[in-house]
Amino acid sequence: MSKMQEPSIDQIDRVIQTEFGLNPEHDVVSVEIIRRKQDPERYDGLCAEFKKQLLSHPDPSAIRRRSYFGENFAIHLQSSFARKEVAGIKPELTFHYPICTIEEIRRIEMPSSAADHLLVLRADAIADSPRLKRVFLERRTRQPKGWSLSSHFETAAFERYLNALPEEMRAACEGVPAGMAFLREPNGACIRSPHGDFIVVSEALKIYLYYMNVFLLARDDIPMDDCMAALMISLRVMFLTEALDFDLDPRGQLPEEVHGRMATLVEDQLQFVVGHEYAHLLLGHLNANSVQQAPLGVFPTPAHSSARYYTPRQHQEFEADVGALLHAKLDEEELAGRLNASTWFFLGLELLYAVSDYINPSMGAPKTHPEPIDRLLALRKEVLGTRNIDADRIYSDDAISDGIRWVHSVKEQLLKDFIPYRVDALETYGSIYLPSFRKAELYDRLNY
């Protein structure tokens, strides 16, 4: 076969039957085809690693049952199951199985509630991404009993926020489905479906926040090369070019103390994001007579503007920011912690928007959200004007001004000396690692 030819259906079926021991007539088989012509150097490297693993693995037949490498193409087995397991399911919906249960697939076919629409959003995002599908198949393998996609996503951040709301507000929110998903835009959104409202926050948002915080706050604790790698990871997550397979391919384990600080900060920032979305709901921003027509969210598409006129939609964002902190019954320490965490949330957005606009200029498109610094200052003004917080617990006005000036200087330096030379790296799909903290190199489709 010429190196430029595509593998035929017969060749693929032959590998599935002879190498993987499966029968396409009786088994539903999901595979990923890797073609050498797309990236010969990487393909040859994967092929060499495959042969190396065959020599050293205690059960080489287990590797052969999931991966095949030929001269011009490779096949990676994603999943397989007997056709009788999906009897009665429309063929075009079987690709959701076994990540979704049969019951969930029936709900996807005919959604009748807001929770069903949240499930559809979750399932479609996974089905559209071979890498995400591998992540969730591995998650399912680790939890073989009682698995369902709906129950898999964590709810702790939402429960924590709801538990802090006054009883009347909590009652208004508890009937609204809410949870994590892998959104095409790593953000949060309050969405009106044909069967009711639901709230969703992207799992990828946690990754973005973690690595942006590392760049902003760990510069004195880890090498600068690792800080810059963390910045690239965070940006690439938001640009949808970083592979969301952190479960399977860790980017590097930071020192325990640094990791702990970053993880704690992310939890407080997530509480702000979750609270922001619940605030849209509580403030009636999704009502039929609202000026808002599209789903509301924390992250807009950035656009240039020097104006300080705020549209009704932008005023909703200011209101939701304030509601995120003041709706909940937080003691002084908790409120101070979340206000401080939101500071770094907005300073990170300032960098993100600058880089995003450099990569994809907005051409003066109208903005849905105010500028991050405007949101930061407005939030502080409203919260500190409403609640008394010990000055020792929060950043002072001078510290905030210094932080804003510092971020602006970092932004200018990035746009001048760093980003122009990293555009290809930001736009190319794959993975970036923390160079000082990655223990061992893992190979996609071989080690996971």
N, C-alpha and C positions, 0 to 999 in steps of 0.2 A: 504493500500500500504506500503510495506517495505520501511524503510528509505533509503535503498540503491538503490531502483528502480528509473528509470528515468520517468518523466511525459510523458504520451503517447500523441500522436497527438489528440486523442479524448478528453482527459482531457483538453488539451490546448484550443481546439476549444470550449469546453463546457464553459470554463471561459470567452473566448472572447465573446461568445453569451449571456450567462446569466449575467455576471458581467459587461461587457463593453457595452452590447447592440449592438454588431456589428455582421454582417453576412458575414463570409468569402467567401460566394458565390458571394456576391454583393460588398463587400468592400475589398480593399487591406489593410491588417493589418500588421504592423511591431511591433513586441514585443521583449522584452528581458527577458529571462528566468533566474531566480536566484535559484540555488539549495542549499538546506540546507546542504547537505553533503560536499559541497566545503569549507564552513566555518561556522559550526554550531553556534559558539558564536556570530559572527557578524549577522548571519541570525536571531537568536533569538532576538538580540538587535533591528534590523530593524523591526521585527514583533511587538515587544512591542511598539516601537515608532509609528508604523502604527495604532495600536489600540488606543493609546493615542490621536493621531490626530483625529481619528474618533469621539472621545468623546468631543473634544474641538473645532473642526472646525465648522463654521457656516453652511457649506454645505457639510456634510460628503459624500453625494452621488457623489460629484465631485471627491473626493479622490478615491472612489470605482470604478469610471469609468476609472481610469488610472492605478490603482495598485490593485493587488490581492495577499494576503498572505494565503497560506495553511500550512498544517503541514510539508510538505517536499519540497515544491517549491513555488516560487512567480513569478508573471508575471507583468512586467511593460510595459504599452502601450507607444510605441514611437510615432507612427503616424498611421493615418487611413484616407482613402479617397475612394470615390466611384470608382469602376473599370472603369466606363465610362469616368472618367477624364483622363485616360491614354490610351484610345482607340487608336490603331495604333502604340503604343510603344512596342518594343520587351519586353517580360516578364523579361528577364535578366537585362534590363535597368530601370525597374520601381522602383528599390530600390533607384534611385537618386531623385525620386519625393517624396514630394513637395519641397525639398531643392533646387533642380534645376527646372526651368520652363520646359514646354514641348519643347519650342524652344531650350533651352540649351541641353536637352537630345538628340535632333536630331543632334546638333552639336557634342556632345560626340560620338554618333554612327558613324558619318562620318566627322572627323575633316578635315578641308580644309584650315586652316590658323594657324599661330603661336598663335593667341589669342584662337583658339579652343584647341590647345594643352595645353595652360595654364589652360583653363577651365577643361580639362580632369584631369590634375594633382590635381587641387583643389577638384574636385568632388570625385575622387577616394580616396583621403586621408580622407575625411569625411565619405564616405561609409564604409571604412575599420575599423572605430572606433565607437563603440556604444556610447561612452561618447561624442565624437565630434558631432555625429549626434544629440544627445540631446541638445548640445550647440547651434547648428545651427537651430534646430527646434524652440528653444526658441527665438533666434534672429529673425527668421521669424515671430513668433507670435507678437513680439514687433513692427514689421514693415509689417503689413498685406497688405498694398497697395504699388504697384510698386516694390515688392520684386523680385530680381533675384540674383543668386549666384555671377554672374560676377560683378554686380554693388555694391554688398555688401562690398567687401574688400576695405579698404581705399587706396587712391592713393596719399594722401597729401605729403608723404615723397618723392615719385618719382617726383611729380610736383614741389616741392620745389627745388629739385636738378636740374631738367631740366631748370627751370627758371633762375638758376645761371650760366648756361653754355653759352659760346659765341654762337652767332647765327648759325654759320656753324656746330658746334658740336651738338647743340640742334636739328637742322634739321636732322642730321644723326641718332639721337636717338628717335625722336618723333614718328616715324613709327614703333618702336619696342614695342610690348606689354610688359607691366611691371606691377607687382602687388604683393600683399601678398598672401600667401597660408599656409596651415599647412603641411610642408614637413616632411618626415620621419627623415631627419636630419635637426635640427633647424639652418639653415644657409641661405646664399644667393647663387644664382647660375645664370650664364648666359648660356643659353642652346640653342643649335642648333637643331631645329626640322625639319622634312621633308618639312615643309611649311614656314620656316623662323626662325629667332632667337627670343627668348623672355627672359625676366629677371624676376626672382621671388625671393622674400625674405620671409622667414618663419615668420608667426605671433608669433610663439613660441620664436623667437630670441629676441623679445622685452621683453618677460617675463624673459628669461635668463639674459639679460643685466641689467634689473631693479634689480633683486635680487642679482646678483653678485656685482653690484655697492653698494647695501646696505651693503653687507658684507665688502667690501673694504673701504667704505667711511663714514659709519654711526656708526662706532664702539664707537665713543664718544657721540653719541646722543641717542642711544637706548640700552636696556640691551643686554649683550653678548649672552644670550640664544636666543634672537630674531635674532641676527647677524648670529649665527650658523644655525638657522632654515632657514634663507635667503640663506645661502651658500648651504644647502641641497636642497632647492627648485631649485636653479639655476642649480646645478649639475644634479639633477633628470630630469629637463626639457631637458637637453642635452642628457641624457641617455635614454630618452623616457619612463621613469617610473613615472613621475609626471603627474597626470591627467590634461589635458589642458582644464579645465572647470572653469577658473578663472572668467568668466562672471557670472556663476551661484553660485559659491562657493568661495567667496573672502577669501584670506588667512590671512587677517588682515589689517586694515587701519592704516598706519603709521602717525605720527604727520604731519600736513600740510606742515611745513617748510621742513622736511626731504623728504617727498614725492615729493614736488615741485623740490627740487634739483636733486633727482634721475631721475624724469621724464624728466627734461631739459637735463640732461646728456645723457639719452637714445636717445633723439631726435637727438643730435649731433652725437652720435655713429651710429645711423641708417643712417644719412647722409653720414658718412664714408663708411658704408657697401653698400649702394645704389650706391655711387660714385665709389666704387671699381668694382662693376659689370658693370656699364656703361663704366668704363675705359677698361675692357676686350674687350668690344664691339668696342670702339673707337680705341683701339690699334691693332685691327685685330687679336686678339688671337683666334678667332673661325674660321678663314679662313681655307679653305680646306687643304692648305699646312702647317698649323700650327702643331707644335709638340703635341699640346693638342688634345686629342681624347674624353675624358670624359667631362661632364659639369664642368666649372670652378666655384669655390666658395671661400668664405672667410674662412670657417672652414675645415681643413683637418682631416683625422684620424691620431692622433699623433703617432710618432714612435721614438724610441731611436736612436740617432746618435750624435757622437761628432764631425763629419766632418763639415767643412765649405766650402765644394765644393757645388755649387748650380747648379742644373739641369736647362735646358731651361724652364721647367714648373715653377720652383721656381723663376727664373728671371722674368717670367711673373707676378708672385704674387707681387714681389717688384715693378714692373712697375705699376701695377694696384693700389697698395697702394698710390704711389706718385700721379698718375693720379686722384685718388679720391679727393685729396685736391687741386691740382694745375690746373686741367682742369676747375674747376668752377671759376667764377669771384667773389671772396670773398674779402671783405675789410679786413683790418688788424685784426680787432676785431673778425670777423667771422672765419678767418683762424686760429687765435690763439685758439679760442674756440674749433674748430674741432681737431686741433693738440693735445690740452690737453685732449680732450675726447678720442681720439685714444690711448693715453697713457694708460688710464685705461682699454680700450678695450683689449690691448695686455697684460697688467698685469693680467687681469682676465683670458685670454687664457692660460697664463703660469700656473695658478693654475688648470684650467680645464684639460689641457693636462696631468699634473702630476697625477691627480686623475684618469683620464681615463686610463692612462698606468698602474696604480696600479691595477685597476679593470680588465682590459683586456690588458695584456702585448702584445706589438706589434710583438715580436719575430723578430725584425730587419727588418720589412717590409719597403720598400722604401717610403720616404716621398714625398708628393706632394707640401707641403708648407715649407718655412723656419721656424725656431723657432720664437715664438712670440717676444722674446727680440731682436733677429736679425732684425725682421721687424720694431720694434719700433725705434731702433737706426738708421737703414737705412732710414726710413721715415723722421726722424728729420734732418738727415744730408742733404738729398735732398731738403726738404722744406726750411730749414733755409739757405741753400746755394743758393737758388733761390729767396726767398722773404725776405725782411727786415721786421722783426717783433720786436716791442719794447720788450726789455727783461722783462719788468714788466708784460707783458701780458701772458707769457709762462713760463712753468717750466724750471728752470735752469738746466744745465748739472749736477750740484751737486745734485739737487733735484731728477733728474731722476736716478742717481746712487744710492741715498738713497732709492728711491722707489723700484728699482730692488733688492737691498739687503734685504729690508723689505719683499718683496713678496717671495724671496727665503727662508727666515727664516720662514715665515708663511707656506710655502709649506713643508718644512722639519718637522715642528711641526705637521701639518695636517697628513702627511704620517706616522708619528711615533705614535702620541697620539690620533688621532681622527678617521681617515678613516678606519684603521683596525678593529675598533669596530662598524662601520656603514655600512659595505658592504651589509648586508641583507637589511638595510633601503634604500640604494641606488638602489638596484636591485628589490625591491618589488613595484609593481604598486599600486598607490593610491595618497593620498594628504598629504602634510605637511603644518602646519600653524605657524604663528608668535604667540607664546604663550601669549605675553602681549597685543596683539592688535586685537585678534579675539573677536568680540562682542557676537556672539551666535553660537552654534553648529548647522550646517545644515546637513540634512540626504540625502544622495544620493538616488535618485529615489522617495523620498517622498516630500522633499522641492523643488526639481528641477528635 
